[in-house]
Amino acid sequence: MENLGQMGFSEEQADLLEVAKKFCRDKSPMDKVRALIKDEAGYDPDVWEDIARLGWLGIAIPEEYGGVGLGLAEIVPVMEQLGRFLLAGPFFSTTMAAQALLVGGTEEQKKNYLPKIAEGRIATLALTEDSGDLNLENIAASARRTEEGFALSGNKYFVGDAAAAEWIIASVLFEQKPALVLIERSSLPTGALRRETIIDETRRAYALDLDGVTVPPSAMLDPALASAALAYIHLCANLLAAAEMCGGTQNVIDYTIEYLNTRKQFGRTIGSYQSLKHPTVDAYVAYEQARSHLYSAAHCFNQQGTGEIAIRMAKAQADKAFSYAADRSIQFHGGFGFTYDCDAQLYRRRAIWHASQFGDAAYHRKKLAELLF
C-alpha cells in the first residue's frame, strides 16, 4: 500500500479494506455466488443485515443523519472488495440513493430517510430511459402537479434492486426542468415493476412504469438542487463502479494465474509459456494502473475540476483493465473458458454491465478530451 499512501490512502481506508476483504471472502464464495443467480431476490438477507451492522451503509452519511461521517473515499475499499468477490446485494443502489438524498434532498427528507438507510433500509435510483442517454438531464419521464401532489408518467429501466427497495428516487421533468422524486415502492400499482434480463446475472434490475403513479408534495427533492445532484450522482456512480471493477480485475487475474500454474500441456504447466506469461503481466500492469487511478480519484473526489478528471480517468482505465483481464482468462482456459461453468464468464459479464452503465472507456475518454484540451 506504500504507493497508494502517497495519493491519500488513509488509515480508515486501510482498516475498511482489511475488514471488507475478510467479510466478502467468507460470505461470498463462488458456489454461493452461483447459487444466488438462481434466487429471485438475488442476495442473502442475512448477509445484508451483517453489512448494516458493520455500519457500511452509513460510511458516507454525516453523523447528524445517523451515519459515520466519513466520505465516498472510504466507501471505495468496500466496493472494491464487494466487486472482487462478486458479493450480491443492494449496496451500490442504496449507497447511490443515500448520496442523491444527501446532495439533492430537503433538510426534512434527509432527517427522515438517511438514518433509516444507515440502519439498513434499502433504496435505489431510477435514471435510465429509452434513449440510454448518459446525460442524466435528458429526461422524458415527467411530473405534473395535482391536488394530491404529483402525477408521474414515463418509463425507467435498469432500476437496480427495485423489488427489494423501500424507496425509489426517480428523475423526471417538472415544469420543463430536471427534478427528483422519492417513490414509496409499496405504493406502486400492480405490474409497475418488471424484472429485466441483463448480462450480469449476479445483479437484479427492473423496468419501472411510472404511468398512474402519484406521489405526495413532500416526495419531491429540492428542485433547485436537481441538476447539481444529477451531475454529482453521475460522478459518484462512476467512482464506485471503478472500485468494483478494480476488485473484479484482481480476482479474475488470480483465478487465471491459479489455472496457469495448475494446467499442464506437453509435460509443462501452461503458465511457463511466454505467450501466456506476457498477456498475464499486461493484465496485471493494467490492473495496477487502474487501482492507482481509483484511489487518486477517491482522494480528490470533492476537488472541483480535478475530481471529475480523476474519476473519468479511473473509470476508463478500470473498464480497459477489467475487460482485458476477463477476456484473457476466458481464452487461457481454452474450451472450458467459453462455457458457462468457467468463473471468468461472471467477471466478463460484470465488465460488460459496468461499461454500459454511466459510460464506458470511450465515453469517458471523449469527456476527458473536452475537459483537458
C-alpha positions as CSV (number, residue, x, y, z in Angstrom):
1,M,0.0,0.0,0.0
2,E,3.0,2.3,0.1
3,N,2.4,3.8,-3.3
4,L,-1.3,4.4,-2.6
5,G,-0.3,6.2,0.6
6,Q,1.2,9.0,-1.5
7,M,-2.2,9.6,-3.0
8,G,-4.0,9.8,0.3
9,F,-4.7,6.2,1.2
10,S,-5.9,6.8,4.7
11,E,-5.9,4.7,7.8
12,E,-9.7,4.5,7.6
13,Q,-9.5,3.1,4.1
14,A,-6.8,0.6,5.1
15,D,-8.9,-0.7,8.0
16,L,-12.1,-0.9,5.9
17,L,-10.2,-2.7,3.2
18,E,-9.0,-5.5,5.5
19,V,-12.4,-5.9,7.2
20,A,-14.2,-5.9,3.8
21,K,-11.8,-8.4,2.3
22,K,-12.3,-10.9,5.1
23,F,-16.0,-10.4,5.2
24,C,-16.6,-10.7,1.4
25,R,-14.3,-13.7,1.1
26,D,-16.1,-15.5,3.9
27,K,-19.6,-14.5,2.9
28,S,-19.4,-14.8,-0.9
29,P,-17.6,-18.0,-2.0
30,M,-18.1,-18.8,-5.7
31,D,-20.6,-21.6,-5.1
32,K,-22.8,-19.1,-3.2
33,V,-22.4,-16.5,-6.0
34,R,-23.7,-19.1,-8.5
35,A,-26.5,-20.3,-6.2
36,L,-27.8,-16.7,-5.8
37,I,-28.0,-16.3,-9.5
38,K,-31.0,-18.7,-9.4
39,D,-32.5,-16.9,-6.4
40,E,-35.3,-14.5,-7.2
41,A,-34.1,-11.9,-4.7
42,G,-30.5,-12.3,-5.9
43,Y,-28.9,-11.7,-2.5
44,D,-28.8,-13.1,1.1
45,P,-30.8,-11.1,3.5
46,D,-28.7,-12.3,6.4
47,V,-25.6,-11.0,4.8
48,W,-27.3,-7.7,4.2
49,E,-28.1,-7.4,7.9
50,D,-24.5,-8.1,8.6
51,I,-23.5,-5.3,6.3
52,A,-25.8,-3.0,8.1
53,R,-24.5,-4.0,11.5
54,L,-20.9,-3.3,10.2
55,G,-22.0,0.3,9.5
56,W,-21.0,0.3,5.9
57,L,-24.3,1.9,4.8
58,G,-23.6,4.9,6.9
59,I,-20.0,5.4,6.0
60,A,-20.7,8.4,3.7
61,I,-23.7,9.7,5.7
62,P,-23.0,12.6,8.1
63,E,-23.3,11.9,11.8
64,E,-26.2,14.3,12.2
65,Y,-28.2,11.9,10.0
66,G,-27.2,8.8,11.8
67,G,-24.1,8.0,9.7
68,V,-20.4,7.5,10.4
69,G,-19.5,10.9,8.9
70,L,-16.7,9.8,6.5
71,G,-17.0,10.1,2.7
72,L,-17.1,8.3,-0.6
73,A,-13.3,7.8,-0.4
74,E,-13.9,5.4,2.5
75,I,-16.7,3.5,0.5
76,V,-14.2,2.8,-2.3
77,P,-12.3,0.0,-0.5
78,V,-15.6,-1.6,0.5
79,M,-16.9,-1.5,-3.1
80,E,-13.5,-2.9,-4.3
81,Q,-13.9,-6.0,-2.2
82,L,-17.6,-6.4,-3.0
83,G,-16.6,-6.5,-6.6
84,R,-13.6,-8.7,-6.0
85,F,-15.8,-11.5,-4.5
86,L,-18.9,-10.7,-6.5
87,L,-20.9,-10.3,-3.3
88,A,-24.5,-9.8,-4.4
89,G,-26.8,-7.3,-2.7
90,P,-28.2,-3.7,-3.0
91,F,-25.2,-1.9,-1.5
92,F,-24.4,0.1,-4.6
93,S,-28.1,1.0,-5.2
94,T,-28.7,2.0,-1.6
95,T,-25.4,4.0,-1.3
96,M,-26.3,5.9,-4.5
97,A,-29.8,6.7,-3.3
98,A,-28.3,8.0,0.0
99,Q,-26.0,10.2,-1.9
100,A,-28.8,11.6,-4.0
101,L,-30.7,12.5,-0.9
102,L,-27.7,14.0,0.7
103,V,-26.9,16.4,-2.1
104,G,-30.4,16.9,-3.5
105,G,-32.9,16.4,-0.7
106,T,-34.6,18.9,1.6
107,E,-33.5,19.0,5.2
108,E,-36.7,17.2,6.2
109,Q,-36.1,14.4,3.7
110,K,-32.5,14.0,4.9
111,K,-33.6,13.7,8.5
112,N,-36.4,11.3,7.7
113,Y,-34.7,8.9,5.3
114,L,-30.9,8.9,5.8
115,P,-30.9,7.5,9.3
116,K,-33.2,4.6,8.1
117,I,-30.8,3.9,5.2
118,A,-27.8,3.9,7.5
119,E,-29.6,1.3,9.6
120,G,-30.1,-1.0,6.6
121,R,-33.3,0.0,4.8
122,I,-32.9,-0.4,1.0
123,A,-33.3,2.4,-1.6
124,T,-32.4,2.8,-5.2
125,L,-32.3,5.2,-8.2
126,A,-34.3,5.2,-11.4
127,L,-32.5,7.3,-14.0
128,T,-32.1,5.3,-17.3
129,E,-34.7,5.8,-20.1
130,D,-35.4,4.5,-23.6
131,S,-32.8,6.8,-25.1
132,G,-30.0,5.3,-23.0
133,D,-28.5,8.8,-22.9
134,L,-25.7,9.1,-20.4
135,N,-26.6,12.8,-19.9
136,L,-28.8,12.3,-16.9
137,E,-30.6,15.6,-17.6
138,N,-32.0,14.3,-20.9
139,I,-35.3,13.1,-19.3
140,A,-38.5,12.1,-20.9
141,A,-40.4,11.0,-17.7
142,S,-42.5,13.8,-16.2
143,A,-44.2,15.0,-13.1
144,R,-47.4,17.1,-13.2
145,R,-48.8,18.9,-10.2
146,T,-52.2,17.8,-9.0
147,E,-54.3,18.4,-5.9
148,E,-52.9,15.2,-4.3
149,G,-49.3,16.0,-5.2
150,F,-47.5,15.0,-8.4
151,A,-48.8,12.6,-11.1
152,L,-45.9,10.8,-12.8
153,S,-45.6,9.4,-16.3
154,G,-42.9,7.7,-18.3
155,N,-40.7,4.6,-18.1
156,K,-37.4,3.9,-16.4
157,Y,-35.0,1.0,-17.0
158,F,-32.1,-0.8,-15.2
159,V,-33.5,0.2,-11.8
160,G,-31.2,-1.8,-9.5
161,D,-32.7,-3.9,-6.7
162,A,-36.1,-2.2,-7.1
163,A,-38.1,-5.2,-5.8
164,A,-36.2,-5.1,-2.6
165,A,-36.1,-1.3,-2.2
166,E,-38.5,0.6,0.1
167,W,-37.8,3.8,-1.8
168,I,-37.1,4.6,-5.4
169,I,-35.7,8.0,-6.4
170,A,-36.6,8.8,-10.0
171,S,-35.6,11.6,-12.3
172,V,-38.4,13.4,-14.0
173,L,-39.1,16.7,-15.8
174,F,-41.2,19.1,-13.8
175,E,-42.1,22.4,-15.4
176,Q,-39.5,21.6,-18.1
177,K,-36.7,21.3,-15.6
178,P,-35.0,18.2,-14.1
179,A,-36.3,17.1,-10.8
180,L,-36.0,14.1,-8.5
181,V,-39.0,12.4,-6.7
182,L,-39.0,9.8,-4.0
183,I,-41.5,7.0,-4.5
184,E,-42.6,4.5,-1.9
185,R,-42.1,1.2,-3.6
186,S,-45.1,-0.2,-1.7
187,S,-47.4,2.4,-3.3
188,L,-46.6,1.3,-6.9
189,P,-49.6,-0.2,-8.8
190,T,-49.5,-3.9,-9.6
191,G,-47.3,-4.5,-12.7
192,A,-45.4,-1.3,-12.4
193,L,-42.1,-3.2,-11.9
194,R,-40.9,-5.8,-14.3
195,R,-37.7,-7.8,-13.8
196,E,-35.3,-7.4,-16.7
197,T,-32.9,-9.9,-18.1
198,I,-29.4,-8.4,-18.0
199,I,-25.9,-9.5,-18.9
200,D,-24.7,-9.6,-15.3
201,E,-26.9,-12.3,-13.7
202,T,-25.5,-11.7,-10.3
203,R,-27.4,-8.4,-10.2
204,R,-31.1,-7.6,-10.2
205,A,-32.5,-4.8,-12.4
206,Y,-36.1,-3.8,-13.2
207,A,-38.1,-1.7,-15.6
208,L,-40.4,0.8,-13.9
209,D,-43.6,2.1,-15.4
210,L,-44.5,5.5,-13.9
211,D,-47.8,5.9,-15.6
212,G,-50.5,6.1,-13.0
213,V,-48.1,6.7,-10.1
214,T,-48.9,9.7,-7.8
215,V,-46.7,10.9,-5.0
216,P,-47.4,13.5,-2.3
217,P,-46.0,17.0,-2.4
218,S,-43.3,16.1,0.2
219,A,-41.9,13.5,-2.2
220,M,-40.1,15.9,-4.5
221,L,-36.5,16.6,-3.6
222,D,-35.3,20.2,-3.7
223,P,-35.9,21.3,-7.3
224,A,-33.2,24.0,-7.1
225,L,-30.6,21.3,-6.4
226,A,-31.7,18.7,-9.0
227,S,-29.2,19.5,-11.8
228,A,-26.3,19.6,-9.4
229,A,-27.5,16.4,-7.8
230,L,-27.6,14.6,-11.2
231,A,-24.1,15.7,-12.0
232,Y,-22.9,14.5,-8.6
233,I,-24.7,11.2,-9.0
234,H,-23.0,10.6,-12.3
235,L,-19.5,11.1,-10.9
236,C,-20.3,9.2,-7.7
237,A,-21.6,6.2,-9.7
238,N,-18.5,6.1,-11.9
239,L,-16.2,6.2,-8.9
240,L,-17.9,3.3,-7.1
241,A,-18.2,1.3,-10.4
242,A,-14.4,1.8,-11.0
243,A,-13.8,0.5,-7.5
244,E,-16.0,-2.6,-8.1
245,M,-14.2,-3.2,-11.4
246,C,-10.8,-3.0,-9.9
247,G,-11.7,-5.6,-7.3
248,G,-13.1,-7.9,-10.1
249,T,-9.9,-7.4,-12.1
250,Q,-7.8,-8.5,-9.2
251,N,-9.8,-11.7,-8.6
252,V,-10.0,-12.7,-12.3
253,I,-6.3,-12.3,-12.6
254,D,-5.8,-14.5,-9.5
255,Y,-8.2,-17.0,-11.0
256,T,-6.2,-17.1,-14.2
257,I,-2.8,-17.5,-12.6
258,E,-4.1,-20.4,-10.5
259,Y,-5.2,-22.2,-13.6
260,L,-1.9,-21.3,-15.4
261,N,0.1,-22.9,-12.6
262,T,-2.1,-26.0,-12.5
263,R,-2.9,-26.9,-16.1
264,K,-0.2,-29.0,-17.9
265,Q,0.3,-29.4,-21.6
266,F,3.2,-31.2,-23.3
267,G,4.6,-32.0,-19.8
268,R,4.8,-28.4,-18.6
269,T,2.4,-26.1,-16.8
270,I,1.0,-23.8,-19.4
271,G,1.9,-20.7,-17.2
272,S,5.5,-21.4,-18.2
273,Y,4.9,-20.4,-21.8
274,Q,5.7,-16.8,-22.7
275,S,2.6,-16.5,-25.0
276,L,0.6,-16.8,-21.8
277,K,3.0,-15.1,-19.4
278,H,3.2,-11.8,-21.2
279,P,-0.6,-11.1,-21.6
280,T,-1.0,-12.0,-17.9
281,V,1.7,-9.5,-17.0
282,D,-0.1,-6.9,-19.2
283,A,-3.3,-7.6,-17.4
284,Y,-1.7,-7.1,-14.0
285,V,0.0,-3.9,-15.1
286,A,-3.3,-2.5,-16.3
287,Y,-4.9,-3.5,-13.0
288,E,-2.2,-1.7,-11.0
289,Q,-2.7,1.4,-13.2
290,A,-6.5,1.2,-12.7
291,R,-6.2,0.9,-9.0
292,S,-3.8,3.8,-8.8
293,H,-6.2,5.9,-10.7
294,L,-9.1,4.7,-8.5
295,Y,-7.5,5.8,-5.2
296,S,-6.3,9.0,-6.7
297,A,-9.9,9.8,-7.8
298,A,-11.1,8.8,-4.3
299,H,-8.6,11.2,-2.8
300,C,-9.6,14.2,-4.9
301,F,-13.3,13.4,-5.5
302,N,-14.5,16.7,-3.9
303,Q,-12.0,18.9,-5.7
304,Q,-13.7,20.9,-8.4
305,G,-12.5,20.1,-11.9
306,T,-9.6,17.9,-10.7
307,G,-12.1,15.4,-9.2
308,E,-14.1,14.9,-12.4
309,I,-10.9,14.4,-14.4
310,A,-9.6,11.8,-12.0
311,I,-12.9,10.0,-11.8
312,R,-13.3,9.8,-15.6
313,M,-9.7,8.5,-15.9
314,A,-10.4,5.9,-13.2
315,K,-13.5,4.6,-14.9
316,A,-11.8,4.5,-18.4
317,Q,-8.8,2.6,-17.0
318,A,-10.9,0.2,-14.9
319,D,-13.1,-0.6,-17.9
320,K,-10.0,-1.3,-20.0
321,A,-8.2,-3.4,-17.4
322,F,-11.3,-5.4,-16.3
323,S,-12.3,-6.3,-19.9
324,Y,-8.8,-7.3,-20.9
325,A,-8.2,-9.4,-17.8
326,A,-11.5,-11.2,-18.1
327,D,-11.1,-11.8,-21.9
328,R,-7.6,-13.3,-21.4
329,S,-8.9,-15.5,-18.6
330,I,-11.6,-16.9,-20.8
331,Q,-9.2,-17.5,-23.7
332,F,-6.5,-19.1,-21.5
333,H,-9.0,-21.6,-20.1
334,G,-9.4,-23.0,-23.6
335,G,-12.7,-24.7,-24.5
336,F,-13.8,-24.7,-20.8
337,G,-13.4,-20.9,-20.8
338,F,-16.2,-20.5,-23.3
339,T,-18.6,-22.5,-21.2
340,Y,-21.0,-21.1,-18.5
341,D,-19.2,-23.1,-15.8
342,C,-16.0,-21.0,-16.1
343,D,-16.0,-18.4,-13.4
344,A,-14.2,-15.9,-15.8
345,Q,-17.5,-15.6,-17.5
346,L,-19.1,-14.0,-14.5
347,Y,-16.4,-11.4,-14.4
348,R,-16.6,-10.7,-18.1
349,R,-20.3,-10.2,-17.8
350,R,-19.7,-7.8,-14.9
351,A,-17.3,-5.8,-17.0
352,I,-19.8,-5.5,-19.8
353,W,-22.5,-4.4,-17.4
354,H,-20.4,-1.6,-15.9
355,A,-19.3,-0.4,-19.3
356,S,-23.0,0.1,-20.2
357,Q,-23.8,2.0,-17.0
358,F,-22.7,5.6,-16.7
359,G,-20.2,5.4,-19.6
360,D,-17.6,3.0,-21.0
361,A,-13.9,3.8,-21.6
362,A,-14.5,5.5,-25.0
363,Y,-17.2,7.8,-23.5
364,H,-15.0,8.9,-20.6
365,R,-12.0,9.5,-22.9
366,K,-14.2,11.8,-25.0
367,K,-15.3,13.7,-21.9
368,L,-11.7,13.9,-20.8
369,A,-10.7,15.4,-24.2
370,E,-13.3,18.1,-23.6
371,L,-12.0,18.8,-20.1
372,L,-8.3,18.7,-20.9
373,F,-7.9,20.3,-24.4
